[in-house]
């Protein structure tokens, strides 16, 4: 991968803990300006302080991505404070143990894991287009293979299961990735990909999940060959963020060995388009995006 990242500005959500934090430190050590977004202000301040001796810098922006108004405010701040963003990395995620709703009345896991990336990409896409190698990267998961997008009950109002909600949000991530790539005009020059970082039992992702789910995660983490370290997961994420190989590859689901086929539902055009339409309605924007840069 590229060693000198002094010309890159990378916005990374979910960068104050887990493998996101490892990635933020690695990227800043290589000279990048890393704009970390997270909920915990004290963790963000600690990360910024640690970066004072790095070749690059880490800036922290506190934001609860469950709130659409906060996502919009974050986008406005980014556009005001940074001339351009080279990479928009959606790494924040959660798994709620019980069904809860966001400030906008959306099931919380769907709001944070899918709608926040959808809306933030909409808000920042033109700002990305000013970069020489603009990229959108979304952290997905192979757990998407157990999910289906039931559009009659997308927000799991009838019967809630935390693992099902999480898997569904990851399926939505991949469908969004592929649909955004299909919609990007030829003159956009933006690549969009998603990555399965591996199964990382040490992450805080399932901190709010049910006791049953947390026990399953802990047990799975003890099985030899199943778990992935935070460092390895961070390296997989960074590959999509800065490796030259992914400057010309788009619309891919990337696993440990490179691009692979996701579940068929993620590539189904009718499913992708319906999810796109519903997502636009849920965040209150037009579904007719993105537009050509020549318009």
Long-range contacts (C-beta under 8 A, 24 or more apart in sequence): 1-238, 1-239, 1-242, 1-243, 2-30, 2-242, 2-243, 2-244, 3-30, 4-30, 4-31, 5-30, 5-31, 5-32, 5-56, 5-242, 6-31, 6-32, 6-55, 6-56, 7-86, 8-32, 8-33, 8-86, 8-87, 8-242, 9-33, 9-35, 9-82, 9-84, 9-85, 9-86, 9-87, 10-34, 10-35, 10-85, 10-86, 10-87, 10-89, 10-241, 10-242, 11-35, 11-37, 11-78, 11-85, 11-87, 11-88, 11-89, 11-124, 12-36, 12-37, 12-89, 12-91, 13-37, 13-38, 13-65, 13-89, 13-90, 13-91, 13-92, 13-116, 13-117, 13-120, 14-38, 14-90, 14-91, 14-92, 14-93, 14-139, 15-47, 15-91, 16-40, 16-43, 16-44, 16-47, 16-60, 17-43, 17-203, 17-204, 18-200, 18-202, 18-203, 18-204, 18-205, 18-230, 18-233, 19-197, 19-200, 19-203, 19-230, 19-231, 19-233, 19-234, 19-237, 20-91, 20-92, 20-234, 20-237, 21-47, 22-230, 22-231, 22-233, 22-234, 23-91, 23-234, 23-237, 23-238, 23-241, 24-58, 25-50, 25-51, 25-54, 25-58, 26-234, 26-235, 26-238, 27-56, 27-238, 27-241, 27-242, 28-54, 28-55, 28-56, 28-57, 28-58, 29-54, 29-55, 29-56, 30-55, 30-56, 31-55, 31-56, 32-56, 32-242, 33-57, 33-59, 33-82, 34-58, 34-59, 35-59, 35-61, 35-78, 35-82, 35-85, 36-60, 36-61, 37-61, 37-62, 37-63, 37-65, 37-74, 37-92, 38-62, 38-63, 38-92, 39-63, 39-64, 39-65, 65-92, 65-111, 65-112, 65-116, 65-120, 66-102, 66-103, 66-108, 66-111, 66-112, 66-116, 67-102, 67-103, 67-104, 68-102, 68-103, 68-104, 68-115, 68-119, 68-283, 68-284, 69-103, 71-116, 71-119, 71-120, 71-123, 72-119, 72-123, 74-120, 75-120, 75-123, 75-124, 76-123, 78-124, 78-127, 79-124, 79-127, 82-127, 83-130, 84-127, 84-128, 84-130, 84-131, 85-124, 85-127, 85-128, 85-131, 85-134, 86-128, 86-131, 86-132, 86-133, 86-134, 86-135, 87-131, 87-134, 87-135, 87-136, 87-137, 87-241, 87-242, 88-120, 88-121, 88-124, 88-128, 88-135, 88-136, 88-137, 89-137, 89-138, 89-139, 89-237, 89-241, 90-116, 90-117, 90-120, 90-121, 90-136, 90-137, 90-138, 90-139, 90-173, 91-139, 91-237, 92-116, 93-139, 93-166, 93-169, 93-205, 94-205, 94-207, 94-208, 95-162, 95-163, 95-165, 95-166, 95-205, 95-206, 95-208, 95-209, 95-213, 96-162, 96-165, 96-208, 96-209, 97-162, 97-208, 97-209, 97-210, 97-211, 97-213, 98-160, 98-162, 98-210, 99-156, 99-157, 99-160, 99-165, 104-282, 106-155, 106-282, 107-154, 107-155, 107-156, 107-157, 107-165, 109-162, 109-165, 109-166, 109-168, 109-169, 110-154, 110-155, 110-165, 110-168, 110-169, 110-172, 112-169, 113-166, 113-169, 113-170, 113-172, 113-173, 114-169, 114-172, 114-173, 114-176, 114-279, 115-279, 115-282, 115-283, 117-173, 117-176, 118-176, 118-279, 118-283, 119-283, 119-285, 121-180, 122-283, 122-285, 122-289, 125-190, 125-289, 125-290, 126-293, 128-190, 129-188, 129-189, 129-190, 129-293, 133-247, 134-189, 134-190, 134-191, 135-190, 135-191, 135-192, 135-193, 135-240, 135-241, 135-246, 135-247, 136-177, 136-180, 136-190, 136-191, 136-192, 136-193, 137-192, 137-193, 137-194, 137-195, 137-237, 137-240, 137-241, 138-173, 138-174, 138-176, 138-177, 138-192, 138-193, 138-194, 138-195, 139-173, 139-194, 139-195, 139-197, 139-237, 140-170, 140-173, 140-174, 140-177, 140-194, 140-195, 140-196, 140-253, 140-262, 141-166, 141-167, 141-170, 141-196, 141-197, 142-196, 142-255, 143-167, 143-170, 144-170, 144-171, 144-173, 144-174, 144-262, 144-263, 144-266, 145-262, 145-263, 147-171, 147-263, 147-265, 148-265, 149-175, 149-265, 149-271, 149-275, 151-274, 151-275, 151-278, 154-278, 162-209, 162-210, 162-213, 163-209, 163-213, 163-216, 166-209, 171-263, 171-265, 171-266, 172-275, 172-279, 174-253, 174-262, 174-263, 174-266, 175-265, 175-266, 175-267, 175-268, 175-271, 175-272, 175-275, 176-272, 176-275, 176-276, 176-279, 177-251, 177-252, 177-253, 178-251, 178-253, 178-262, 178-266, 178-267, 178-272, 179-272, 179-273, 179-275, 179-276, 180-290, 181-250, 181-251, 182-251, 182-269, 182-272, 183-276, 183-289, 183-290, 184-250, 184-290, 185-290, 185-291, 185-292, 185-293, 187-292, 187-293, 187-294, 188-290, 188-292, 188-293, 190-250, 191-246, 191-247, 191-248, 191-249, 191-250, 192-250, 192-251, 193-240, 193-246, 193-249, 193-250, 193-251, 193-252, 193-253, 193-254, 194-252, 194-253, 194-254, 195-236, 195-237, 195-239, 195-240, 195-253, 195-254, 195-255, 196-236, 196-253, 196-254, 196-255, 196-256, 197-228, 197-233, 197-234, 197-236, 197-237, 198-227, 198-228, 198-232, 198-233, 198-236, 198-256, 199-226, 199-227, 199-228, 200-227, 200-228, 200-229, 200-230, 200-233, 201-227, 202-229, 202-230, 203-230
